[in-house]
Amino acid sequence: MSTLNTPDERKIVTFSLGQQMFGIDMKALIEIREWEEPTPLPSVPAYIKGVTNLRGTVVPVVGLSERLGWTPSVLHSRSCILVVTIAGKQAGFLVDEVADIILIKASEIQPAPEVEIGEQNVIAGLIQVAPRAQEGATIVEGADMVLLLDLDALNLTRHLDLAA
């Protein structure tokens, strides 16, 4: 098996928020960092946890669970920050746990269901993956369905400008 990606393939990093697995395209990922308390900022939405310094660059830290309208993540030893690029800007997402990096085929991505919500759908699609047990990893119910996030649809760029 070749390690080179074909045009139909892409790598995603999967992570958990609560009992749900999510994925983002590896092309957007800059690095995975251990959780450290960010410097809080006044007058920003509650899901902006503050800012941190990434090699001289101020990076806003977003509580992804809160941004999605869910209960805030509970910090624990596997909590971490996914530093990503969105529309040319850097942001860090607080996630519960990074699970894996997997290779998927574009043809395997199922469209997100059409449901009426108050804002643009942040789910780019869904993919079925085989659960993989890792030593010491938390087993997540329903880990075989991964929701692929559309980072641009999170509409963070205006808030990232305020926080940076």
OpenMM code with the backbone's topology and positions (N, CA, C; nanometers):
from openmm import Vec3, app, unit

residues = "MET SER THR LEU ASN THR PRO ASP GLU ARG LYS ILE VAL THR PHE SER LEU GLY GLN GLN MET PHE GLY ILE ASP MET LYS ALA LEU ILE GLU ILE ARG GLU TRP GLU GLU PRO THR PRO LEU PRO SER VAL PRO ALA TYR ILE LYS GLY VAL THR ASN LEU ARG GLY THR VAL VAL PRO VAL VAL GLY LEU SER GLU ARG LEU GLY TRP THR PRO SER VAL LEU HIS SER ARG SER CYS ILE LEU VAL VAL THR ILE ALA GLY LYS GLN ALA GLY PHE LEU VAL ASP GLU VAL ALA ASP ILE ILE LEU ILE LYS ALA SER GLU ILE GLN PRO ALA PRO GLU VAL GLU ILE GLY GLU GLN ASN VAL ILE ALA GLY LEU ILE GLN VAL ALA PRO ARG ALA GLN GLU GLY ALA THR ILE VAL GLU GLY ALA ASP MET VAL LEU LEU LEU ASP LEU ASP ALA LEU ASN LEU THR ARG HIS LEU ASP LEU ALA ALA".split()
positions = [
    Vec3(0.0840, -0.1184, 0.0000),
    Vec3(0.0000, 0.0000, 0.0000),
    Vec3(0.0878, 0.1237, 0.0000),
    Vec3(0.0558, 0.2172, -0.0847),
    Vec3(0.1336, 0.3399, -0.0976),
    Vec3(0.0994, 0.4365, 0.0152),
    Vec3(0.1984, 0.5133, 0.0594),
    Vec3(0.1736, 0.6128, 0.1632),
    Vec3(0.1370, 0.7487, 0.1045),
    Vec3(0.1445, 0.7611, -0.0284),
    Vec3(0.1089, 0.8878, -0.0918),
    Vec3(-0.0421, 0.8995, -0.1034),
    Vec3(-0.0926, 1.0181, -0.0775),
    Vec3(-0.2365, 1.0418, -0.0883),
    Vec3(-0.2748, 1.0546, -0.2349),
    Vec3(-0.3845, 0.9926, -0.2725),
    Vec3(-0.4393, 1.0144, -0.4050),
    Vec3(-0.5312, 1.1357, -0.3940),
    Vec3(-0.5729, 1.1930, -0.5078),
    Vec3(-0.6626, 1.3098, -0.4995),
    Vec3(-0.7923, 1.2810, -0.4241),
    Vec3(-0.8343, 1.1544, -0.4211),
    Vec3(-0.9586, 1.1169, -0.3532),
    Vec3(-0.9378, 1.0955, -0.2028),
    Vec3(-0.8139, 1.0958, -0.1543),
    Vec3(-0.7860, 1.0678, -0.0138),
    Vec3(-0.7431, 1.1932, 0.0606),
    Vec3(-0.7736, 1.1933, 0.1900),
    Vec3(-0.7238, 1.3007, 0.2757),
    Vec3(-0.7087, 1.2485, 0.4168),
    Vec3(-0.6207, 1.3123, 0.4922),
    Vec3(-0.5991, 1.2739, 0.6307),
    Vec3(-0.6798, 1.3658, 0.7199),
    Vec3(-0.7403, 1.3044, 0.8220),
    Vec3(-0.8116, 1.3835, 0.9222),
    Vec3(-0.7605, 1.3434, 1.0599),
    Vec3(-0.7629, 1.4391, 1.1511),
    Vec3(-0.7327, 1.4094, 1.2912),
    Vec3(-0.8672, 1.4007, 1.3616),
    Vec3(-0.8862, 1.2938, 1.4387),
    Vec3(-1.0120, 1.2747, 1.5095),
    Vec3(-0.9912, 1.3048, 1.6578),
    Vec3(-1.0962, 1.3564, 1.7189),
    Vec3(-1.0906, 1.3935, 1.8602),
    Vec3(-1.2296, 1.3845, 1.9194),
    Vec3(-1.2346, 1.3808, 2.0519),
    Vec3(-1.3644, 1.3698, 2.1184),
    Vec3(-1.4014, 1.4995, 2.1892),
    Vec3(-1.5309, 1.5221, 2.1907),
    Vec3(-1.5958, 1.6248, 2.2723),
    Vec3(-1.7126, 1.5535, 2.3379),
    Vec3(-1.7055, 1.5361, 2.4683),
    Vec3(-1.8082, 1.4570, 2.5353),
    Vec3(-1.8059, 1.3160, 2.4810),
    Vec3(-1.9209, 1.2669, 2.4392),
    Vec3(-1.9312, 1.1306, 2.3855),
    Vec3(-1.9294, 1.1265, 2.2331),
    Vec3(-1.9003, 1.2386, 2.1673),
    Vec3(-1.9034, 1.2445, 2.0212),
    Vec3(-1.7631, 1.2587, 1.9641),
    Vec3(-1.7388, 1.1901, 1.8520),
    Vec3(-1.6119, 1.2009, 1.7808),
    Vec3(-1.6261, 1.3016, 1.6668),
    Vec3(-1.5239, 1.3848, 1.6510),
    Vec3(-1.5181, 1.4839, 1.5443),
    Vec3(-1.3897, 1.4643, 1.4665),
    Vec3(-1.3835, 1.5241, 1.3509),
    Vec3(-1.2625, 1.5210, 1.2712),
    Vec3(-1.2426, 1.6527, 1.2002),
    Vec3(-1.1162, 1.6890, 1.1818),
    Vec3(-1.0821, 1.8055, 1.0999),
    Vec3(-0.9720, 1.7643, 1.0033),
    Vec3(-0.9648, 1.8328, 0.8918),
    Vec3(-0.8645, 1.8040, 0.7915),
    Vec3(-0.7254, 1.8352, 0.8458),
    Vec3(-0.6317, 1.7433, 0.8243),
    Vec3(-0.4935, 1.7613, 0.8727),
    Vec3(-0.4278, 1.8854, 0.8123),
    Vec3(-0.4712, 1.9270, 0.6941),
    Vec3(-0.4116, 2.0448, 0.6301),
    Vec3(-0.4305, 2.1703, 0.7144),
    Vec3(-0.5375, 2.1739, 0.7950),
    Vec3(-0.5646, 2.2905, 0.8796),
    Vec3(-0.4883, 2.2861, 1.0110),
    Vec3(-0.4396, 2.1672, 1.0508),
    Vec3(-0.3756, 2.1498, 1.1816),
    Vec3(-0.2311, 2.1989, 1.1798),
    Vec3(-0.1983, 2.2846, 1.2776),
    Vec3(-0.0608, 2.3320, 1.2941),
    Vec3(0.0103, 2.2453, 1.3965),
    Vec3(-0.0535, 2.2256, 1.5118),
    Vec3(0.0048, 2.1398, 1.6149),
    Vec3(-0.0978, 2.1056, 1.7200),
    Vec3(-0.0621, 2.0061, 1.8016),
    Vec3(-0.1433, 1.9650, 1.9154),
    Vec3(-0.0638, 2.0016, 2.0399),
    Vec3(-0.1247, 2.0787, 2.1289),
    Vec3(-0.0561, 2.1253, 2.2497),
    Vec3(-0.1256, 2.0737, 2.3751),
    Vec3(-0.0459, 2.0541, 2.4784),
    Vec3(-0.1038, 2.0228, 2.6092),
    Vec3(-0.1859, 2.1427, 2.6554),
    Vec3(-0.2893, 2.1144, 2.7342),
    Vec3(-0.3713, 2.2225, 2.7870),
    Vec3(-0.2898, 2.3059, 2.8846),
    Vec3(-0.2958, 2.4353, 2.8673),
    Vec3(-0.2460, 2.5292, 2.9671),
    Vec3(-0.3444, 2.6441, 2.9704),
    Vec3(-0.3679, 2.6954, 3.0890),
    Vec3(-0.4688, 2.7996, 3.1083),
    Vec3(-0.4320, 2.9230, 3.0261),
    Vec3(-0.5223, 2.9673, 2.9354),
    Vec3(-0.4931, 3.0875, 2.8569),
    Vec3(-0.5142, 3.2146, 2.9389),
    Vec3(-0.4619, 3.3240, 2.8892),
    Vec3(-0.4824, 3.4545, 2.9509),
    Vec3(-0.6220, 3.5033, 2.9124),
    Vec3(-0.7100, 3.5277, 3.0109),
    Vec3(-0.8478, 3.5681, 2.9783),
    Vec3(-0.8528, 3.7079, 2.9167),
    Vec3(-0.9574, 3.7310, 2.8381),
    Vec3(-0.9795, 3.8606, 2.7743),
    Vec3(-1.1184, 3.9122, 2.8116),
    Vec3(-1.1336, 4.0436, 2.8286),
    Vec3(-1.2671, 4.0990, 2.8544),
    Vec3(-1.3443, 4.1170, 2.7238),
    Vec3(-1.4752, 4.1219, 2.7326),
    Vec3(-1.5643, 4.1579, 2.6214),
    Vec3(-1.5534, 4.0675, 2.4993),
    Vec3(-1.5316, 3.9382, 2.5208),
    Vec3(-1.5337, 3.8417, 2.4106),
    Vec3(-1.6414, 3.7377, 2.4441),
    Vec3(-1.6902, 3.6642, 2.3438),
    Vec3(-1.7898, 3.5605, 2.3740),
    Vec3(-1.7358, 3.4600, 2.4756),
    Vec3(-1.8260, 3.3995, 2.5516),
    Vec3(-1.7867, 3.3068, 2.6588),
    Vec3(-1.7065, 3.1883, 2.6082),
    Vec3(-1.7261, 3.1486, 2.4819),
    Vec3(-1.6515, 3.0337, 2.4300),
    Vec3(-1.5058, 3.0675, 2.3974),
    Vec3(-1.4695, 3.1948, 2.3949),
    Vec3(-1.3285, 3.2329, 2.3786),
    Vec3(-1.2673, 3.2283, 2.5180),
    Vec3(-1.1838, 3.1295, 2.5422),
    Vec3(-1.1256, 3.1071, 2.6750),
    Vec3(-1.0169, 3.2079, 2.7089),
    Vec3(-0.9584, 3.2689, 2.6076),
    Vec3(-0.8500, 3.3637, 2.6266),
    Vec3(-0.7492, 3.3481, 2.5149),
    Vec3(-0.6255, 3.3881, 2.5409),
    Vec3(-0.5196, 3.3774, 2.4405),
    Vec3(-0.3979, 3.3078, 2.5004),
    Vec3(-0.3191, 3.2488, 2.4116),
    Vec3(-0.1935, 3.1872, 2.4518),
    Vec3(-0.0865, 3.2292, 2.3530),
    Vec3(0.0392, 3.2100, 2.3905),
    Vec3(0.1508, 3.2476, 2.3058),
    Vec3(0.2040, 3.1232, 2.2360),
    Vec3(0.2042, 3.1256, 2.1038),
    Vec3(0.2574, 3.0158, 2.0240),
    Vec3(0.3792, 3.0678, 1.9481),
    Vec3(0.4960, 3.0478, 2.0066),
    Vec3(0.6226, 3.0923, 1.9463),
    Vec3(0.6165, 3.2380, 1.8995),
    Vec3(0.5686, 3.3245, 1.9884),
    Vec3(0.5651, 3.4672, 1.9593),
    Vec3(0.4372, 3.5160, 1.8935),
    Vec3(0.3460, 3.4276, 1.8619),
    Vec3(0.2185, 3.4655, 1.8006),
    Vec3(0.1075, 3.4484, 1.9039),
    Vec3(0.0233, 3.5505, 1.9179),
    Vec3(-0.0904, 3.5432, 2.0091),
    Vec3(-0.2003, 3.4626, 1.9401),
    Vec3(-0.2433, 3.3542, 2.0062),
    Vec3(-0.3430, 3.2637, 1.9488),
    Vec3(-0.4638, 3.2564, 2.0426),
    Vec3(-0.5829, 3.2910, 1.9928),
    Vec3(-0.7030, 3.2768, 2.0744),
    Vec3(-0.7338, 3.1294, 2.0982),
    Vec3(-0.7824, 3.0972, 2.2176),
    Vec3(-0.8203, 2.9606, 2.2529),
    Vec3(-0.9724, 2.9558, 2.2654),
    Vec3(-1.0335, 2.8667, 2.1871),
    Vec3(-1.1789, 2.8545, 2.1787),
    Vec3(-1.2227, 2.7251, 2.2466),
    Vec3(-1.3190, 2.7342, 2.3358),
    Vec3(-1.3825, 2.6151, 2.3915),
    Vec3(-1.4762, 2.5599, 2.2851),
    Vec3(-1.4301, 2.4602, 2.2113),
    Vec3(-1.5069, 2.4112, 2.0968),
    Vec3(-1.6430, 2.3569, 2.1387),
    Vec3(-1.6496, 2.2885, 2.2490),
    Vec3(-1.7770, 2.2351, 2.2966),
    Vec3(-1.8772, 2.3488, 2.3184),
    Vec3(-1.8324, 2.4567, 2.3813),
    Vec3(-1.9201, 2.5726, 2.4046),
    Vec3(-1.9579, 2.6411, 2.2742),
    Vec3(-1.8624, 2.6498, 2.1808),
    Vec3(-1.8905, 2.7132, 2.0521),
    Vec3(-2.0002, 2.6378, 1.9770),
    Vec3(-2.0058, 2.5055, 1.9988),
    Vec3(-2.1080, 2.4238, 1.9338),
    Vec3(-2.2402, 2.4243, 2.0099),
    Vec3(-2.2443, 2.4977, 2.1233),
    Vec3(-2.3676, 2.5084, 2.2012),
    Vec3(-2.3849, 2.3984, 2.3036),
    Vec3(-2.2784, 2.3258, 2.3327),
    Vec3(-2.2844, 2.2168, 2.4295),
    Vec3(-2.2290, 2.2615, 2.5638),
    Vec3(-2.2391, 2.1735, 2.6623),
    Vec3(-2.1834, 2.1978, 2.7951),
    Vec3(-2.0314, 2.2124, 2.7827),
    Vec3(-1.9700, 2.3052, 2.8563),
    Vec3(-1.8248, 2.3212, 2.8484),
    Vec3(-1.7504, 2.1920, 2.8818),
    Vec3(-1.6377, 2.1723, 2.8164),
    Vec3(-1.5534, 2.0557, 2.8425),
    Vec3(-1.5020, 2.0597, 2.9857),
    Vec3(-1.4940, 1.9428, 3.0471),
    Vec3(-1.4357, 1.9295, 3.1805),
    Vec3(-1.2877, 1.8977, 3.1598),
    Vec3(-1.2008, 1.9797, 3.2169),
    Vec3(-1.0572, 1.9601, 3.1975),
    Vec3(-1.0094, 1.8353, 3.2699),
    Vec3(-0.9218, 1.7599, 3.2039),
    Vec3(-0.8615, 1.6402, 3.2617),
    Vec3(-0.7245, 1.6198, 3.1975),
    Vec3(-0.6561, 1.5116, 3.2312),
    Vec3(-0.5174, 1.4918, 3.1870),
    Vec3(-0.5014, 1.4778, 3.0363),
    Vec3(-0.6066, 1.4399, 2.9645),
    Vec3(-0.5964, 1.4246, 2.8189),
    Vec3(-0.6516, 1.5458, 2.7424),
    Vec3(-0.7010, 1.6466, 2.8115),
    Vec3(-0.7479, 1.7687, 2.7456),
    Vec3(-0.6312, 1.8316, 2.6713),
    Vec3(-0.6580, 1.8834, 2.5523),
    Vec3(-0.5500, 1.9463, 2.4764),
    Vec3(-0.6063, 2.0527, 2.3837),
    Vec3(-0.5156, 2.1235, 2.3200),
    Vec3(-0.5514, 2.2311, 2.2286),
    Vec3(-0.5043, 2.1925, 2.0890),
    Vec3(-0.5970, 2.1932, 1.9939),
    Vec3(-0.5626, 2.1744, 1.8535),
    Vec3(-0.5434, 2.3136, 1.7946),
    Vec3(-0.4219, 2.3447, 1.7538),
    Vec3(-0.3952, 2.4745, 1.6921),
    Vec3(-0.4153, 2.4584, 1.5417),
    Vec3(-0.5064, 2.5383, 1.4868),
    Vec3(-0.5452, 2.5269, 1.3462),
    Vec3(-0.5356, 2.6617, 1.2764),
    Vec3(-0.5407, 2.6572, 1.1440),
    Vec3(-0.5491, 2.7773, 1.0622),
    Vec3(-0.6894, 2.7853, 1.0047),
    Vec3(-0.7545, 2.9000, 1.0259),
    Vec3(-0.8872, 2.9251, 0.9706),
    Vec3(-0.8801, 3.0586, 0.8968),
    Vec3(-0.9030, 3.0551, 0.7679),
    Vec3(-0.9024, 3.1771, 0.6857),
    Vec3(-0.7744, 3.2576, 0.7079),
    Vec3(-0.6616, 3.1895, 0.7163),
    Vec3(-0.5323, 3.2554, 0.7312),
    Vec3(-0.4985, 3.2989, 0.8730),
    Vec3(-0.5869, 3.2716, 0.9677),
    Vec3(-0.5620, 3.3082, 1.1078),
    Vec3(-0.5469, 3.1813, 1.1909),
    Vec3(-0.4723, 3.1916, 1.2998),
    Vec3(-0.4527, 3.0775, 1.3881),
    Vec3(-0.5503, 3.0836, 1.5052),
    Vec3(-0.5964, 2.9652, 1.5461),
    Vec3(-0.6835, 2.9532, 1.6634),
    Vec3(-0.6535, 2.8202, 1.7293),
    Vec3(-0.6770, 2.8146, 1.8592),
    Vec3(-0.6623, 2.6895, 1.9329),
    Vec3(-0.7991, 2.6430, 1.9787),
    Vec3(-0.8273, 2.5142, 1.9610),
    Vec3(-0.9538, 2.4559, 2.0054),
    Vec3(-0.9288, 2.3643, 2.1233),
    Vec3(-0.9969, 2.3911, 2.2339),
    Vec3(-0.9930, 2.3007, 2.3483),
    Vec3(-1.0788, 2.1798, 2.3134),
    Vec3(-1.0174, 2.0599, 2.3174),
    Vec3(-1.0893, 1.9354, 2.2922),
    Vec3(-1.0644, 1.8408, 2.4092),
    Vec3(-1.1516, 1.7420, 2.4239),
    Vec3(-1.1392, 1.6494, 2.5362),
    Vec3(-1.0221, 1.5538, 2.5196),
    Vec3(-1.0014, 1.5052, 2.3969),
    Vec3(-0.8956, 1.4070, 2.3749),
    Vec3(-0.8751, 1.3866, 2.2259),
    Vec3(-0.7493, 1.3838, 2.1812),
    Vec3(-0.7198, 1.3496, 2.0426),
    Vec3(-0.7224, 1.1984, 2.0324),
    Vec3(-0.7884, 1.1462, 1.9286),
    Vec3(-0.8032, 1.0013, 1.9148),
    Vec3(-0.7033, 0.9424, 1.8162),
    Vec3(-0.7034, 0.9909, 1.6916),
    Vec3(-0.6248, 0.9244, 1.5882),
    Vec3(-0.6099, 1.0160, 1.4672),
    Vec3(-0.5197, 0.9785, 1.3795),
    Vec3(-0.5078, 1.0404, 1.2474),
    Vec3(-0.5408, 0.9298, 1.1494),
    Vec3(-0.6409, 0.9524, 1.0659),
    Vec3(-0.6844, 0.8485, 0.9741),
    Vec3(-0.6881, 0.9007, 0.8311),
    Vec3(-0.6739, 0.8088, 0.7374),
    Vec3(-0.6821, 0.8382, 0.5955),
    Vec3(-0.8221, 0.8003, 0.5490),
    Vec3(-0.8909, 0.8942, 0.4871),
    Vec3(-1.0261, 0.8675, 0.4379),
    Vec3(-1.0329, 0.8986, 0.2892),
    Vec3(-1.1323, 0.8428, 0.2251),
    Vec3(-1.1586, 0.8721, 0.0841),
    Vec3(-1.2752, 0.9694, 0.0776),
    Vec3(-1.2647, 1.0676, -0.0097),
    Vec3(-1.3725, 1.1662, -0.0242),
    Vec3(-1.5050, 1.0980, -0.0566),
    Vec3(-1.4985, 0.9875, -0.1288),
    Vec3(-1.6212, 0.9164, -0.1666),
    Vec3(-1.6902, 0.8514, -0.0464),
    Vec3(-1.6201, 0.8357, 0.0664),
    Vec3(-1.6782, 0.7753, 0.1864),
    Vec3(-1.7516, 0.8770, 0.2745),
    Vec3(-1.7358, 1.0050, 0.2447),
    Vec3(-1.7983, 1.1095, 0.3262),
    Vec3(-1.9459, 1.1212, 0.2892),
    Vec3(-2.0304, 1.1074, 0.3904),
    Vec3(-2.1740, 1.1211, 0.3710),
    Vec3(-2.2130, 1.2652, 0.4018),
    Vec3(-2.3081, 1.3210, 0.3293),
    Vec3(-2.3489, 1.4588, 0.3574),
    Vec3(-2.4141, 1.4705, 0.4947),
    Vec3(-2.3980, 1.5858, 0.5550),
    Vec3(-2.4641, 1.6121, 0.6835),
    Vec3(-2.6139, 1.6189, 0.6598),
    Vec3(-2.6926, 1.5696, 0.7556),
    Vec3(-2.8380, 1.5749, 0.7369),
    Vec3(-2.8875, 1.7184, 0.7330),
    Vec3(-2.9912, 1.7408, 0.6548),
    Vec3(-3.0514, 1.8738, 0.6431),
    Vec3(-3.1467, 1.8932, 0.7603),
    Vec3(-3.1065, 1.9735, 0.8566),
    Vec3(-3.1934, 2.0057, 0.9690),
    Vec3(-3.1987, 2.1569, 0.9823),
    Vec3(-3.3086, 2.2064, 1.0323),
    Vec3(-3.3234, 2.3503, 1.0466),
    Vec3(-3.2571, 2.3961, 1.1750),
    Vec3(-3.1557, 2.4813, 1.1589),
    Vec3(-3.0846, 2.5359, 1.2737),
    Vec3(-3.0730, 2.6860, 1.2556),
    Vec3(-3.0346, 2.7551, 1.3606),
    Vec3(-3.0294, 2.8999, 1.3581),
    Vec3(-2.9087, 2.9591, 1.2871),
    Vec3(-2.8095, 2.8765, 1.2562),
    Vec3(-2.6912, 2.9272, 1.1883),
    Vec3(-2.6442, 2.8249, 1.0866),
    Vec3(-2.5428, 2.8635, 1.0097),
    Vec3(-2.4874, 2.7752, 0.9083),
    Vec3(-2.4409, 2.6443, 0.9721),
    Vec3(-2.4641, 2.5337, 0.9030),
    Vec3(-2.4245, 2.4031, 0.9541),
    Vec3(-2.2725, 2.3925, 0.9603),
    Vec3(-2.2193, 2.3585, 1.0765),
    Vec3(-2.0750, 2.3479, 1.0946),
    Vec3(-2.0245, 2.2070, 1.0657),
    Vec3(-2.1150, 2.1158, 1.0306),
    Vec3(-2.0761, 1.9791, 0.9981),
    Vec3(-2.0642, 1.9668, 0.8462),
    Vec3(-1.9433, 1.9397, 0.7986),
    Vec3(-1.9177, 1.9272, 0.6553),
    Vec3(-1.9615, 1.7913, 0.6023),
    Vec3(-1.9698, 1.6929, 0.6899),
    Vec3(-2.0101, 1.5584, 0.6492),
    Vec3(-1.9859, 1.4611, 0.7623),
    Vec3(-2.0209, 1.3367, 0.7370),
    Vec3(-2.0014, 1.2308, 0.8357),
    Vec3(-1.9275, 1.1166, 0.7696),
    Vec3(-1.8475, 1.0480, 0.8482),
    Vec3(-1.7747, 0.9324, 0.7966),
    Vec3(-1.7809, 0.8200, 0.8979),
    Vec3(-1.7986, 0.7007, 0.8488),
    Vec3(-1.8012, 0.5810, 0.9328),
    Vec3(-1.6580, 0.5275, 0.9399),
    Vec3(-1.6054, 0.5117, 1.0600),
    Vec3(-1.4713, 0.4563, 1.0771),
    Vec3(-1.4765, 0.3417, 1.1768),
    Vec3(-1.3852, 0.2494, 1.1600),
    Vec3(-1.3774, 0.1369, 1.2535),
    Vec3(-1.3155, 0.1863, 1.3834),
    Vec3(-1.3786, 0.1583, 1.4981),
    Vec3(-1.3201, 0.2008, 1.6258),
    Vec3(-1.1861, 0.1314, 1.6479),
    Vec3(-1.0938, 0.2061, 1.7046),
    Vec3(-0.9595, 0.1532, 1.7299),
    Vec3(-0.9279, 0.1747, 1.8762),
    Vec3(-0.9088, 0.0666, 1.9488),
    Vec3(-0.8780, 0.0758, 2.0917),
    Vec3(-0.7311, 0.1073, 2.1100),
    Vec3(-0.7028, 0.2089, 2.1900),
    Vec3(-0.5655, 0.2447, 2.2219),
    Vec3(-0.5461, 0.2270, 2.3711),
    Vec3(-0.4275, 0.1888, 2.4093),
    Vec3(-0.3988, 0.1675, 2.5510),
    Vec3(-0.4206, 0.2967, 2.6287),
    Vec3(-0.5027, 0.2905, 2.7296),
    Vec3(-0.5285, 0.4066, 2.8148),
    Vec3(-0.6277, 0.5054, 2.7570),
    Vec3(-0.6743, 0.4831, 2.6346),
    Vec3(-0.7663, 0.5775, 2.5719),
    Vec3(-0.9081, 0.5525, 2.6221),
    Vec3(-0.9852, 0.6577, 2.6238),
    Vec3(-1.1246, 0.6478, 2.6632),
    Vec3(-1.2038, 0.5862, 2.5482),
    Vec3(-1.2858, 0.4879, 2.5764),
    Vec3(-1.3728, 0.4309, 2.4745),
    Vec3(-1.4957, 0.5208, 2.4657),
    Vec3(-1.5220, 0.5712, 2.3458),
    Vec3(-1.6321, 0.6645, 2.3253),
    Vec3(-1.7460, 0.5903, 2.2566),
    Vec3(-1.8641, 0.5993, 2.3156),
    Vec3(-1.9823, 0.5378, 2.2541),
    Vec3(-2.0032, 0.5983, 2.1157),
    Vec3(-2.0366, 0.5141, 2.0181),
    Vec3(-2.0632, 0.5646, 1.8837),
    Vec3(-1.9404, 0.6173, 1.8136),
    Vec3(-1.8239, 0.5708, 1.8538),
    Vec3(-1.6998, 0.6215, 1.7967),
    Vec3(-1.6850, 0.5883, 1.6492),
    Vec3(-1.7759, 0.5049, 1.5970),
    Vec3(-1.7626, 0.4687, 1.4569),
    Vec3(-1.8200, 0.5754, 1.3633),
    Vec3(-1.8936, 0.6739, 1.4142),
    Vec3(-1.9449, 0.7838, 1.3326),
    Vec3(-1.8696, 0.9107, 1.3717),
    Vec3(-1.7967, 0.9662, 1.2754),
    Vec3(-1.7175, 1.0865, 1.2992),
    Vec3(-1.7809, 1.2026, 1.2237),
    Vec3(-1.8045, 1.3134, 1.2965),
    Vec3(-1.8576, 1.4348, 1.2351),
    Vec3(-1.7410, 1.5203, 1.1885),
    Vec3(-1.7355, 1.5486, 1.0595),
    Vec3(-1.6284, 1.6316, 1.0050),
    Vec3(-1.6679, 1.7782, 1.0178),
    Vec3(-1.5841, 1.8556, 1.0871),
    Vec3(-1.6140, 1.9974, 1.1089),
    Vec3(-1.5729, 2.0822, 0.9899),
    Vec3(-1.6556, 2.1781, 0.9565),
    Vec3(-1.6235, 2.2798, 0.8572),
    Vec3(-1.5729, 2.4002, 0.9365),
    Vec3(-1.4405, 2.4156, 0.9443),
    Vec3(-1.3829, 2.5207, 1.0280),
    Vec3(-1.4265, 2.6598, 0.9847),
    Vec3(-1.4389, 2.6829, 0.8541),
    Vec3(-1.4825, 2.8145, 0.8064),
    Vec3(-1.6243, 2.8465, 0.8519),
    Vec3(-1.7105, 2.7456, 0.8612),
    Vec3(-1.8502, 2.7659, 0.9001),
    Vec3(-1.8656, 2.7997, 1.0482),
    Vec3(-1.7600, 2.7811, 1.1276),
    Vec3(-1.7681, 2.8163, 1.2699),
    Vec3(-1.7774, 2.9673, 1.2902),
    Vec3(-1.7518, 3.0451, 1.1835),
    Vec3(-1.7640, 3.1914, 1.1881),
    Vec3(-1.6855, 3.2528, 1.3029),
    Vec3(-1.5594, 3.2133, 1.3149),
    Vec3(-1.4769, 3.2645, 1.4241),
    Vec3(-1.3893, 3.3821, 1.3841),
    Vec3(-1.3757, 3.4096, 1.2560),
    Vec3(-1.2734, 3.5058, 1.2141),
    Vec3(-1.2919, 3.6438, 1.2767),
    Vec3(-1.4157, 3.6923, 1.2871),
    Vec3(-1.4363, 3.8243, 1.3503),
    Vec3(-1.3931, 3.8204, 1.4960),
    Vec3(-1.4286, 3.7133, 1.5672),
    Vec3(-1.3918, 3.6995, 1.7084),
    Vec3(-1.2416, 3.6761, 1.7244),
    Vec3(-1.1804, 3.6094, 1.6260),
    Vec3(-1.0355, 3.5880, 1.6328),
    Vec3(-0.9627, 3.7216, 1.6195),
    Vec3(-1.0144, 3.8110, 1.5351),
    Vec3(-0.9538, 3.9444, 1.5220),
    Vec3(-0.9637, 4.0205, 1.6541),
    Vec3(-1.0771, 4.0087, 1.7231),
    Vec3(-1.0951, 4.0769, 1.8520),
    Vec3(-1.0010, 4.0207, 1.9570),
    Vec3(-0.9796, 3.8896, 1.9547),
    Vec3(-0.9000, 3.8252, 2.0591),
    Vec3(-0.7502, 3.8341, 2.0338),
    Vec3(-0.7097, 3.8465, 1.9099),
    Vec3(-0.5648, 3.8449, 1.8786),
    Vec3(-0.5008, 3.9798, 1.8947),
] * unit.nanometer
topology = app.Topology()
chain = topology.addChain("A")
for resn in residues:
    res = topology.addResidue(resn, chain)
    for name in ("N", "CA", "C"):
        topology.addAtom(name, app.Element.getBySymbol(name[0]), res)
